[in-house]
């Protein structure tokens, strides 16, 4: 099966990036969200990112214009009826994703593949909600999507090899490196990353070091490009909490218990860079200012 049209549901940090790399790879893209303002914000992020590539000479003016020209936005899932592949990137909440995949499973054309960009929710469960478990797969991109090389490909219990092959091919055409993992909580990326972030938050809560020292130690001592608290802000604290809860439930081990400070910050709406404040403070362009 050849993929020509890709639908992306959710125009947030991840969905807008996925739409951008899909369009840059030559696919026709329909980007769907629930409100015009979210679509506008997503498109603005795509324009900014493509603009930077153009400025740096990484793409031509023509490639820039063509990529933008291939992206349509919509408030209706009905506009995904013709898509060959639909990638979901909505909020990290199993109930929300379930409702969406029940609808997508019913309206997408029978041969279409459905993929989730979930960070941690079991692919096998989402596959079941979609009613087409053979044509369902995890396609886990990394933030910021236009810059990060990896796509973690997660096969559910019933995902077919043909589906895996199509998605691997699409990821490669987007210029990414797909790596396959089994469907266990947090897959590999977040099973390793999130407990580290959670532990950094616990260390901050206990007063072991300041946020600047915690981040500096991991940047300078471990050569991480970002410290764990900066990275948590970048990912979104709501997403971090949701992933820790999946790990905690999935493994039943207390070592995955979400930090109470993480929980409190999410309750306060301090979700990180996307809202302007988390562990640090950010301006409208997302630059750290405090
Ligand atoms: P976000 O909060 O930036 O964007 C989510 C978007 O989905 C919002 O625009 C929201 O309006 C929209 N949305 C919510 N419900 C919807 C629905 N029913 N239909 C259509 N649109 C809907 O979140 P972000 O960071 O883009 O995360 C999205 C997904 O990607 C989550 O599953 C997350 O776990 C995953 N992910 C996030 C990463 C990160 O670093 N933030 C990395 C890899 C995966």
Boltz pocket constraint, residues with backbone or C-beta under 6 A from the ligand:
constraints:
  - pocket:
      binder: B
      contacts: [[A, 9], [A, 10], [A, 11], [A, 12], [A, 13], [A, 14], [A, 15], [A, 32], [A, 33], [A, 34], [A, 35], [A, 38], [A, 88], [A, 89], [A, 90], [A, 91], [A, 92], [A, 93], [A, 96], [A, 100], [A, 117], [A, 118], [A, 119], [A, 120], [A, 140], [A, 141], [A, 142], [A, 143], [A, 234], [A, 235], [A, 236], [A, 239], [A, 274]]
      max_distance: 6.0
